[in-house]
Amino acid sequence: MILTLNDSIRKGWWKSNSSNPFNEHDVLELDSNLKRNLITENGKKSGIVQLYVGKKLLISNLTLTEWYLYEHK
């Protein structure tokens, strides 16, 4: 797992590049929903930020069985 520049991830919106986006969200805004590398929804952990490179964000579900690619919008 690699997570750097957490504040950079929180700034801006992230648009999905895949046909099945993370939790059916085509666009993510990770403001208070991002705790370290965990994405929470309604107080429950729902995903993990695995990799952040430039304007790309790779997210997985908690069981690491599904992966989602997002780009900075």
PyMOL Python script that loads the backbone (N, CA, C, O; Angstrom):
from pymol import cmd

cmd.read_pdbstr("""\
ATOM      1  N   MET A   1       0.829  -1.183   0.000  1.00  0.00           N
ATOM      2  CA  MET A   1       0.000   0.000   0.000  1.00  0.00           C
ATOM      3  C   MET A   1       0.874   1.246   0.000  1.00  0.00           C
ATOM      4  O   MET A   1       1.831   1.348   0.767  1.00  0.00           O
ATOM      5  N   ILE A   2       0.545   2.157  -0.838  1.00  0.00           N
ATOM      6  CA  ILE A   2       1.292   3.414  -0.899  1.00  0.00           C
ATOM      7  C   ILE A   2       0.289   4.559  -0.815  1.00  0.00           C
ATOM      8  O   ILE A   2      -0.652   4.630  -1.605  1.00  0.00           O
ATOM      9  N   LEU A   3       0.494   5.434   0.129  1.00  0.00           N
ATOM     10  CA  LEU A   3      -0.370   6.607   0.226  1.00  0.00           C
ATOM     11  C   LEU A   3       0.490   7.804   0.582  1.00  0.00           C
ATOM     12  O   LEU A   3       1.116   7.845   1.641  1.00  0.00           O
ATOM     13  N   THR A   4       0.513   8.773  -0.311  1.00  0.00           N
ATOM     14  CA  THR A   4       1.265   9.992  -0.041  1.00  0.00           C
ATOM     15  C   THR A   4       0.390  11.187  -0.330  1.00  0.00           C
ATOM     16  O   THR A   4      -0.589  11.087  -1.070  1.00  0.00           O
ATOM     17  N   LEU A   5       0.739  12.307   0.248  1.00  0.00           N
ATOM     18  CA  LEU A   5       0.058  13.567  -0.011  1.00  0.00           C
ATOM     19  C   LEU A   5      -1.454  13.445   0.164  1.00  0.00           C
ATOM     20  O   LEU A   5      -2.225  13.750  -0.746  1.00  0.00           O
ATOM     21  N   ASN A   6      -1.858  12.998   1.343  1.00  0.00           N
ATOM     22  CA  ASN A   6      -3.268  12.817   1.650  1.00  0.00           C
ATOM     23  C   ASN A   6      -4.085  14.064   1.335  1.00  0.00           C
ATOM     24  O   ASN A   6      -5.199  13.961   0.820  1.00  0.00           O
ATOM     25  N   ASP A   7      -3.541  15.241   1.638  1.00  0.00           N
ATOM     26  CA  ASP A   7      -4.260  16.481   1.365  1.00  0.00           C
ATOM     27  C   ASP A   7      -4.489  16.682  -0.128  1.00  0.00           C
ATOM     28  O   ASP A   7      -5.509  17.248  -0.523  1.00  0.00           O
ATOM     29  N   SER A   8      -3.564  16.231  -0.957  1.00  0.00           N
ATOM     30  CA  SER A   8      -3.745  16.342  -2.403  1.00  0.00           C
ATOM     31  C   SER A   8      -4.899  15.478  -2.879  1.00  0.00           C
ATOM     32  O   SER A   8      -5.622  15.858  -3.800  1.00  0.00           O
ATOM     33  N   ILE A   9      -5.075  14.329  -2.266  1.00  0.00           N
ATOM     34  CA  ILE A   9      -6.183  13.450  -2.640  1.00  0.00           C
ATOM     35  C   ILE A   9      -7.513  14.086  -2.254  1.00  0.00           C
ATOM     36  O   ILE A   9      -8.505  13.942  -2.969  1.00  0.00           O
ATOM     37  N   ARG A  10      -7.536  14.783  -1.135  1.00  0.00           N
ATOM     38  CA  ARG A  10      -8.778  15.412  -0.662  1.00  0.00           C
ATOM     39  C   ARG A  10      -9.203  16.599  -1.526  1.00  0.00           C
ATOM     40  O   ARG A  10     -10.378  16.965  -1.542  1.00  0.00           O
ATOM     41  N   LYS A  11      -8.268  17.191  -2.232  1.00  0.00           N
ATOM     42  CA  LYS A  11      -8.595  18.387  -3.025  1.00  0.00           C
ATOM     43  C   LYS A  11      -9.085  17.971  -4.399  1.00  0.00           C
ATOM     44  O   LYS A  11      -8.365  17.294  -5.133  1.00  0.00           O
ATOM     45  N   GLY A  12     -10.275  18.358  -4.750  1.00  0.00           N
ATOM     46  CA  GLY A  12     -10.805  18.060  -6.076  1.00  0.00           C
ATOM     47  C   GLY A  12     -11.685  16.829  -6.105  1.00  0.00           C
ATOM     48  O   GLY A  12     -11.874  16.142  -5.102  1.00  0.00           O
ATOM     49  N   TRP A  13     -12.209  16.578  -7.270  1.00  0.00           N
ATOM     50  CA  TRP A  13     -13.102  15.457  -7.482  1.00  0.00           C
ATOM     51  C   TRP A  13     -12.400  14.420  -8.333  1.00  0.00           C
ATOM     52  O   TRP A  13     -11.539  14.753  -9.147  1.00  0.00           O
ATOM     53  N   TRP A  14     -12.767  13.169  -8.144  1.00  0.00           N
ATOM     54  CA  TRP A  14     -12.152  12.055  -8.843  1.00  0.00           C
ATOM     55  C   TRP A  14     -13.204  11.356  -9.680  1.00  0.00           C
ATOM     56  O   TRP A  14     -14.251  10.957  -9.170  1.00  0.00           O
ATOM     57  N   LYS A  15     -12.924  11.209 -10.978  1.00  0.00           N
ATOM     58  CA  LYS A  15     -13.877  10.604 -11.908  1.00  0.00           C
ATOM     59  C   LYS A  15     -13.433   9.194 -12.254  1.00  0.00           C
ATOM     60  O   LYS A  15     -12.254   8.942 -12.506  1.00  0.00           O
ATOM     61  N   SER A  16     -14.404   8.267 -12.261  1.00  0.00           N
ATOM     62  CA  SER A  16     -14.112   6.866 -12.538  1.00  0.00           C
ATOM     63  C   SER A  16     -13.758   6.650 -13.994  1.00  0.00           C
ATOM     64  O   SER A  16     -14.322   7.290 -14.881  1.00  0.00           O
ATOM     65  N   ASN A  17     -12.813   5.739 -14.241  1.00  0.00           N
ATOM     66  CA  ASN A  17     -12.428   5.358 -15.602  1.00  0.00           C
ATOM     67  C   ASN A  17     -12.931   3.973 -15.964  1.00  0.00           C
ATOM     68  O   ASN A  17     -12.632   3.469 -17.047  1.00  0.00           O
ATOM     69  N   SER A  18     -13.695   3.346 -15.067  1.00  0.00           N
ATOM     70  CA  SER A  18     -14.125   1.977 -15.324  1.00  0.00           C
ATOM     71  C   SER A  18     -15.636   1.896 -15.478  1.00  0.00           C
ATOM     72  O   SER A  18     -16.362   2.818 -15.105  1.00  0.00           O
ATOM     73  N   SER A  19     -16.096   0.789 -16.028  1.00  0.00           N
ATOM     74  CA  SER A  19     -17.537   0.617 -16.248  1.00  0.00           C
ATOM     75  C   SER A  19     -18.265   0.300 -14.946  1.00  0.00           C
ATOM     76  O   SER A  19     -19.472   0.519 -14.849  1.00  0.00           O
ATOM     77  N   ASN A  20     -17.548  -0.215 -13.939  1.00  0.00           N
ATOM     78  CA  ASN A  20     -18.183  -0.432 -12.629  1.00  0.00           C
ATOM     79  C   ASN A  20     -17.435   0.379 -11.579  1.00  0.00           C
ATOM     80  O   ASN A  20     -16.457  -0.106 -11.010  1.00  0.00           O
ATOM     81  N   PRO A  21     -17.875   1.597 -11.312  1.00  0.00           N
ATOM     82  CA  PRO A  21     -17.174   2.451 -10.359  1.00  0.00           C
ATOM     83  C   PRO A  21     -17.329   1.969  -8.914  1.00  0.00           C
ATOM     84  O   PRO A  21     -18.207   1.163  -8.605  1.00  0.00           O
ATOM     85  N   PHE A  22     -16.473   2.473  -8.053  1.00  0.00           N
ATOM     86  CA  PHE A  22     -16.470   2.133  -6.638  1.00  0.00           C
ATOM     87  C   PHE A  22     -17.810   2.504  -6.003  1.00  0.00           C
ATOM     88  O   PHE A  22     -18.224   3.662  -6.045  1.00  0.00           O
ATOM     89  N   ASN A  23     -18.476   1.524  -5.420  1.00  0.00           N
ATOM     90  CA  ASN A  23     -19.782   1.714  -4.774  1.00  0.00           C
ATOM     91  C   ASN A  23     -20.748   2.516  -5.643  1.00  0.00           C
ATOM     92  O   ASN A  23     -21.561   3.293  -5.143  1.00  0.00           O
ATOM     93  N   GLU A  24     -20.639   2.310  -6.965  1.00  0.00           N
ATOM     94  CA  GLU A  24     -21.520   2.943  -7.959  1.00  0.00           C
ATOM     95  C   GLU A  24     -21.409   4.468  -7.980  1.00  0.00           C
ATOM     96  O   GLU A  24     -22.342   5.150  -8.404  1.00  0.00           O
ATOM     97  N   HIS A  25     -20.269   5.009  -7.522  1.00  0.00           N
ATOM     98  CA  HIS A  25     -20.041   6.457  -7.573  1.00  0.00           C
ATOM     99  C   HIS A  25     -19.162   6.771  -8.781  1.00  0.00           C
ATOM    100  O   HIS A  25     -17.984   6.414  -8.801  1.00  0.00           O
ATOM    101  N   ASP A  26     -19.728   7.436  -9.784  1.00  0.00           N
ATOM    102  CA  ASP A  26     -18.936   7.829 -10.950  1.00  0.00           C
ATOM    103  C   ASP A  26     -17.915   8.894 -10.584  1.00  0.00           C
ATOM    104  O   ASP A  26     -16.831   8.952 -11.164  1.00  0.00           O
ATOM    105  N   VAL A  27     -18.271   9.743  -9.609  1.00  0.00           N
ATOM    106  CA  VAL A  27     -17.376  10.813  -9.170  1.00  0.00           C
ATOM    107  C   VAL A  27     -17.261  10.747  -7.655  1.00  0.00           C
ATOM    108  O   VAL A  27     -18.270  10.624  -6.961  1.00  0.00           O
ATOM    109  N   LEU A  28     -16.040  10.827  -7.138  1.00  0.00           N
ATOM    110  CA  LEU A  28     -15.796  10.820  -5.693  1.00  0.00           C
ATOM    111  C   LEU A  28     -15.245  12.167  -5.266  1.00  0.00           C
ATOM    112  O   LEU A  28     -14.435  12.769  -5.970  1.00  0.00           O
ATOM    113  N   GLU A  29     -15.685  12.634  -4.116  1.00  0.00           N
ATOM    114  CA  GLU A  29     -15.062  13.788  -3.474  1.00  0.00           C
ATOM    115  C   GLU A  29     -14.646  13.323  -2.087  1.00  0.00           C
ATOM    116  O   GLU A  29     -15.485  13.159  -1.202  1.00  0.00           O
ATOM    117  N   LEU A  30     -13.366  13.115  -1.903  1.00  0.00           N
ATOM    118  CA  LEU A  30     -12.867  12.522  -0.665  1.00  0.00           C
ATOM    119  C   LEU A  30     -12.459  13.621   0.311  1.00  0.00           C
ATOM    120  O   LEU A  30     -11.276  13.932   0.448  1.00  0.00           O
ATOM    121  N   ASP A  31     -13.426  14.195   0.976  1.00  0.00           N
ATOM    122  CA  ASP A  31     -13.124  15.230   1.960  1.00  0.00           C
ATOM    123  C   ASP A  31     -13.002  14.596   3.334  1.00  0.00           C
ATOM    124  O   ASP A  31     -11.908  14.183   3.719  1.00  0.00           O
ATOM    125  N   SER A  32     -14.076  14.509   4.076  1.00  0.00           N
ATOM    126  CA  SER A  32     -14.017  13.897   5.406  1.00  0.00           C
ATOM    127  C   SER A  32     -14.193  12.383   5.335  1.00  0.00           C
ATOM    128  O   SER A  32     -14.139  11.708   6.363  1.00  0.00           O
ATOM    129  N   ASN A  33     -14.403  11.840   4.130  1.00  0.00           N
ATOM    130  CA  ASN A  33     -14.582  10.399   3.963  1.00  0.00           C
ATOM    131  C   ASN A  33     -13.266   9.647   3.879  1.00  0.00           C
ATOM    132  O   ASN A  33     -13.263   8.422   3.758  1.00  0.00           O
ATOM    133  N   LEU A  34     -12.148  10.358   3.940  1.00  0.00           N
ATOM    134  CA  LEU A  34     -10.837   9.712   3.818  1.00  0.00           C
ATOM    135  C   LEU A  34     -10.086   9.808   5.138  1.00  0.00           C
ATOM    136  O   LEU A  34      -9.709  10.897   5.571  1.00  0.00           O
ATOM    137  N   LYS A  35      -9.873   8.674   5.766  1.00  0.00           N
ATOM    138  CA  LYS A  35      -9.093   8.582   7.002  1.00  0.00           C
ATOM    139  C   LYS A  35      -7.871   7.745   6.702  1.00  0.00           C
ATOM    140  O   LYS A  35      -7.987   6.541   6.474  1.00  0.00           O
ATOM    141  N   ARG A  36      -6.712   8.356   6.699  1.00  0.00           N
ATOM    142  CA  ARG A  36      -5.477   7.701   6.255  1.00  0.00           C
ATOM    143  C   ARG A  36      -5.704   7.157   4.863  1.00  0.00           C
ATOM    144  O   ARG A  36      -5.869   7.934   3.923  1.00  0.00           O
ATOM    145  N   ASN A  37      -5.716   5.853   4.703  1.00  0.00           N
ATOM    146  CA  ASN A  37      -5.955   5.318   3.359  1.00  0.00           C
ATOM    147  C   ASN A  37      -7.310   4.628   3.260  1.00  0.00           C
ATOM    148  O   ASN A  37      -7.583   3.943   2.273  1.00  0.00           O
ATOM    149  N   LEU A  38      -8.166   4.799   4.275  1.00  0.00           N
ATOM    150  CA  LEU A  38      -9.479   4.157   4.278  1.00  0.00           C
ATOM    151  C   LEU A  38     -10.571   5.132   3.872  1.00  0.00           C
ATOM    152  O   LEU A  38     -10.626   6.258   4.365  1.00  0.00           O
ATOM    153  N   ILE A  39     -11.435   4.692   2.973  1.00  0.00           N
ATOM    154  CA  ILE A  39     -12.601   5.474   2.584  1.00  0.00           C
ATOM    155  C   ILE A  39     -13.770   4.994   3.437  1.00  0.00           C
ATOM    156  O   ILE A  39     -14.015   3.792   3.545  1.00  0.00           O
ATOM    157  N   THR A  40     -14.484   5.927   4.035  1.00  0.00           N
ATOM    158  CA  THR A  40     -15.645   5.569   4.844  1.00  0.00           C
ATOM    159  C   THR A  40     -16.903   6.163   4.230  1.00  0.00           C
ATOM    160  O   THR A  40     -16.869   7.233   3.623  1.00  0.00           O
ATOM    161  N   GLU A  41     -18.008   5.456   4.395  1.00  0.00           N
ATOM    162  CA  GLU A  41     -19.312   5.942   3.972  1.00  0.00           C
ATOM    163  C   GLU A  41     -20.293   5.679   5.095  1.00  0.00           C
ATOM    164  O   GLU A  41     -20.455   4.544   5.544  1.00  0.00           O
ATOM    165  N   ASN A  42     -20.947   6.742   5.544  1.00  0.00           N
ATOM    166  CA  ASN A  42     -21.867   6.658   6.679  1.00  0.00           C
ATOM    167  C   ASN A  42     -21.203   6.030   7.900  1.00  0.00           C
ATOM    168  O   ASN A  42     -21.824   5.251   8.623  1.00  0.00           O
ATOM    169  N   GLY A  43     -19.942   6.375   8.122  1.00  0.00           N
ATOM    170  CA  GLY A  43     -19.214   5.898   9.283  1.00  0.00           C
ATOM    171  C   GLY A  43     -18.666   4.482   9.172  1.00  0.00           C
ATOM    172  O   GLY A  43     -18.020   4.001  10.103  1.00  0.00           O
ATOM    173  N   LYS A  44     -18.910   3.810   8.058  1.00  0.00           N
ATOM    174  CA  LYS A  44     -18.414   2.444   7.871  1.00  0.00           C
ATOM    175  C   LYS A  44     -17.299   2.429   6.844  1.00  0.00           C
ATOM    176  O   LYS A  44     -17.361   3.139   5.841  1.00  0.00           O
ATOM    177  N   LYS A  45     -16.282   1.623   7.091  1.00  0.00           N
ATOM    178  CA  LYS A  45     -15.195   1.469   6.131  1.00  0.00           C
ATOM    179  C   LYS A  45     -15.738   0.802   4.880  1.00  0.00           C
ATOM    180  O   LYS A  45     -16.465  -0.188   4.961  1.00  0.00           O
ATOM    181  N   SER A  46     -15.381   1.352   3.712  1.00  0.00           N
ATOM    182  CA  SER A  46     -15.909   0.776   2.473  1.00  0.00           C
ATOM    183  C   SER A  46     -14.841   0.522   1.414  1.00  0.00           C
ATOM    184  O   SER A  46     -15.056  -0.291   0.515  1.00  0.00           O
ATOM    185  N   GLY A  47     -13.698   1.196   1.498  1.00  0.00           N
ATOM    186  CA  GLY A  47     -12.669   0.999   0.494  1.00  0.00           C
ATOM    187  C   GLY A  47     -11.302   1.419   0.983  1.00  0.00           C
ATOM    188  O   GLY A  47     -11.152   2.035   2.039  1.00  0.00           O
ATOM    189  N   ILE A  48     -10.304   1.068   0.181  1.00  0.00           N
ATOM    190  CA  ILE A  48      -8.918   1.377   0.522  1.00  0.00           C
ATOM    191  C   ILE A  48      -8.256   2.069  -0.665  1.00  0.00           C
ATOM    192  O   ILE A  48      -8.317   1.576  -1.791  1.00  0.00           O
ATOM    193  N   VAL A  49      -7.627   3.205  -0.411  1.00  0.00           N
ATOM    194  CA  VAL A  49      -6.821   3.845  -1.439  1.00  0.00           C
ATOM    195  C   VAL A  49      -5.496   3.096  -1.484  1.00  0.00           C
ATOM    196  O   VAL A  49      -4.727   3.123  -0.523  1.00  0.00           O
ATOM    197  N   GLN A  50      -5.236   2.436  -2.589  1.00  0.00           N
ATOM    198  CA  GLN A  50      -4.040   1.608  -2.710  1.00  0.00           C
ATOM    199  C   GLN A  50      -2.855   2.366  -3.291  1.00  0.00           C
ATOM    200  O   GLN A  50      -1.713   2.160  -2.881  1.00  0.00           O
ATOM    201  N   LEU A  51      -3.136   3.246  -4.252  1.00  0.00           N
ATOM    202  CA  LEU A  51      -2.045   3.923  -4.944  1.00  0.00           C
ATOM    203  C   LEU A  51      -2.507   5.281  -5.434  1.00  0.00           C
ATOM    204  O   LEU A  51      -3.601   5.425  -5.981  1.00  0.00           O
ATOM    205  N   TYR A  52      -1.657   6.272  -5.228  1.00  0.00           N
ATOM    206  CA  TYR A  52      -1.920   7.617  -5.719  1.00  0.00           C
ATOM    207  C   TYR A  52      -0.689   8.066  -6.487  1.00  0.00           C
ATOM    208  O   TYR A  52       0.393   8.210  -5.919  1.00  0.00           O
ATOM    209  N   VAL A  53      -0.864   8.287  -7.787  1.00  0.00           N
ATOM    210  CA  VAL A  53       0.244   8.736  -8.623  1.00  0.00           C
ATOM    211  C   VAL A  53      -0.256   9.886  -9.479  1.00  0.00           C
ATOM    212  O   VAL A  53      -1.118   9.706 -10.340  1.00  0.00           O
ATOM    213  N   GLY A  54       0.295  11.071  -9.234  1.00  0.00           N
ATOM    214  CA  GLY A  54      -0.091  12.232 -10.023  1.00  0.00           C
ATOM    215  C   GLY A  54      -1.580  12.495  -9.974  1.00  0.00           C
ATOM    216  O   GLY A  54      -2.115  12.899  -8.942  1.00  0.00           O
ATOM    217  N   LYS A  55      -2.251  12.266 -11.095  1.00  0.00           N
ATOM    218  CA  LYS A  55      -3.687  12.519 -11.166  1.00  0.00           C
ATOM    219  C   LYS A  55      -4.490  11.237 -11.218  1.00  0.00           C
ATOM    220  O   LYS A  55      -5.656  11.246 -11.615  1.00  0.00           O
ATOM    221  N   LYS A  56      -3.875  10.132 -10.818  1.00  0.00           N
ATOM    222  CA  LYS A  56      -4.570   8.847 -10.834  1.00  0.00           C
ATOM    223  C   LYS A  56      -4.646   8.273  -9.424  1.00  0.00           C
ATOM    224  O   LYS A  56      -3.723   8.406  -8.619  1.00  0.00           O
ATOM    225  N   LEU A  57      -5.778   7.633  -9.157  1.00  0.00           N
ATOM    226  CA  LEU A  57      -6.046   7.072  -7.842  1.00  0.00           C
ATOM    227  C   LEU A  57      -6.570   5.656  -8.025  1.00  0.00           C
ATOM    228  O   LEU A  57      -7.548   5.443  -8.743  1.00  0.00           O
ATOM    229  N   LEU A  58      -5.929   4.685  -7.382  1.00  0.00           N
ATOM    230  CA  LEU A  58      -6.358   3.296  -7.457  1.00  0.00           C
ATOM    231  C   LEU A  58      -6.980   2.910  -6.124  1.00  0.00           C
ATOM    232  O   LEU A  58      -6.351   3.021  -5.071  1.00  0.00           O
ATOM    233  N   ILE A  59      -8.228   2.455  -6.187  1.00  0.00           N
ATOM    234  CA  ILE A  59      -8.995   2.118  -4.995  1.00  0.00           C
ATOM    235  C   ILE A  59      -9.402   0.653  -5.078  1.00  0.00           C
ATOM    236  O   ILE A  59      -9.683   0.143  -6.163  1.00  0.00           O
ATOM    237  N   SER A  60      -9.434  -0.024  -3.932  1.00  0.00           N
ATOM    238  CA  SER A  60      -9.954  -1.393  -3.889  1.00  0.00           C
ATOM    239  C   SER A  60     -11.066  -1.465  -2.846  1.00  0.00           C
ATOM    240  O   SER A  60     -11.199  -0.594  -1.986  1.00  0.00           O
ATOM    241  N   ASN A  61     -11.861  -2.534  -2.951  1.00  0.00           N
ATOM    242  CA  ASN A  61     -12.815  -2.766  -1.873  1.00  0.00           C
ATOM    243  C   ASN A  61     -12.043  -3.372  -0.695  1.00  0.00           C
ATOM    244  O   ASN A  61     -10.844  -3.626  -0.807  1.00  0.00           O
ATOM    245  N   LEU A  62     -12.715  -3.600   0.415  1.00  0.00           N
ATOM    246  CA  LEU A  62     -12.024  -4.059   1.622  1.00  0.00           C
ATOM    247  C   LEU A  62     -11.451  -5.461   1.492  1.00  0.00           C
ATOM    248  O   LEU A  62     -10.471  -5.795   2.157  1.00  0.00           O
ATOM    249  N   THR A  63     -12.055  -6.285   0.640  1.00  0.00           N
ATOM    250  CA  THR A  63     -11.580  -7.664   0.491  1.00  0.00           C
ATOM    251  C   THR A  63     -10.547  -7.810  -0.626  1.00  0.00           C
ATOM    252  O   THR A  63     -10.076  -8.915  -0.897  1.00  0.00           O
ATOM    253  N   LEU A  64     -10.194  -6.697  -1.274  1.00  0.00           N
ATOM    254  CA  LEU A  64      -9.207  -6.669  -2.353  1.00  0.00           C
ATOM    255  C   LEU A  64      -9.634  -7.510  -3.558  1.00  0.00           C
ATOM    256  O   LEU A  64      -8.782  -7.989  -4.307  1.00  0.00           O
ATOM    257  N   THR A  65     -10.929  -7.691  -3.749  1.00  0.00           N
ATOM    258  CA  THR A  65     -11.413  -8.483  -4.877  1.00  0.00           C
ATOM    259  C   THR A  65     -11.837  -7.618  -6.056  1.00  0.00           C
ATOM    260  O   THR A  65     -11.978  -8.116  -7.173  1.00  0.00           O
ATOM    261  N   GLU A  66     -12.041  -6.324  -5.817  1.00  0.00           N
ATOM    262  CA  GLU A  66     -12.409  -5.411  -6.898  1.00  0.00           C
ATOM    263  C   GLU A  66     -11.519  -4.178  -6.820  1.00  0.00           C
ATOM    264  O   GLU A  66     -11.197  -3.687  -5.738  1.00  0.00           O
ATOM    265  N   TRP A  67     -11.127  -3.687  -8.006  1.00  0.00           N
ATOM    266  CA  TRP A  67     -10.222  -2.544  -8.093  1.00  0.00           C
ATOM    267  C   TRP A  67     -10.834  -1.493  -9.008  1.00  0.00           C
ATOM    268  O   TRP A  67     -11.500  -1.825  -9.990  1.00  0.00           O
ATOM    269  N   TYR A  68     -10.607  -0.233  -8.683  1.00  0.00           N
ATOM    270  CA  TYR A  68     -11.221   0.872  -9.417  1.00  0.00           C
ATOM    271  C   TYR A  68     -10.172   1.949  -9.675  1.00  0.00           C
ATOM    272  O   TYR A  68      -9.399   2.304  -8.784  1.00  0.00           O
ATOM    273  N   LEU A  69     -10.154   2.460 -10.894  1.00  0.00           N
ATOM    274  CA  LEU A  69      -9.223   3.525 -11.256  1.00  0.00           C
ATOM    275  C   LEU A  69     -10.006   4.823 -11.422  1.00  0.00           C
ATOM    276  O   LEU A  69     -11.024   4.869 -12.113  1.00  0.00           O
ATOM    277  N   TYR A  70      -9.514   5.870 -10.780  1.00  0.00           N
ATOM    278  CA  TYR A  70     -10.120   7.208 -10.870  1.00  0.00           C
ATOM    279  C   TYR A  70      -9.053   8.192 -11.312  1.00  0.00           C
ATOM    280  O   TYR A  70      -7.867   8.010 -11.038  1.00  0.00           O
ATOM    281  N   GLU A  71      -9.496   9.250 -12.009  1.00  0.00           N
ATOM    282  CA  GLU A  71      -8.584  10.332 -12.400  1.00  0.00           C
ATOM    283  C   GLU A  71      -9.079  11.636 -11.818  1.00  0.00           C
ATOM    284  O   GLU A  71     -10.281  11.848 -11.655  1.00  0.00           O
ATOM    285  N   HIS A  72      -8.123  12.517 -11.505  1.00  0.00           N
ATOM    286  CA  HIS A  72      -8.471  13.833 -10.959  1.00  0.00           C
ATOM    287  C   HIS A  72      -9.273  14.595 -11.995  1.00  0.00           C
ATOM    288  O   HIS A  72      -8.882  14.679 -13.159  1.00  0.00           O
ATOM    289  N   LYS A  73     -10.378  15.139 -11.573  1.00  0.00           N
ATOM    290  CA  LYS A  73     -11.271  15.848 -12.486  1.00  0.00           C
ATOM    291  C   LYS A  73     -10.988  17.330 -12.486  1.00  0.00           C
ATOM    292  O   LYS A  73     -11.648  18.084 -13.200  1.00  0.00           O
TER     293      LYS A  73
END
""", "prot")
cmd.dss("prot")
cmd.show_as("cartoon", "prot")
cmd.util.cbc("prot")
cmd.orient("prot")
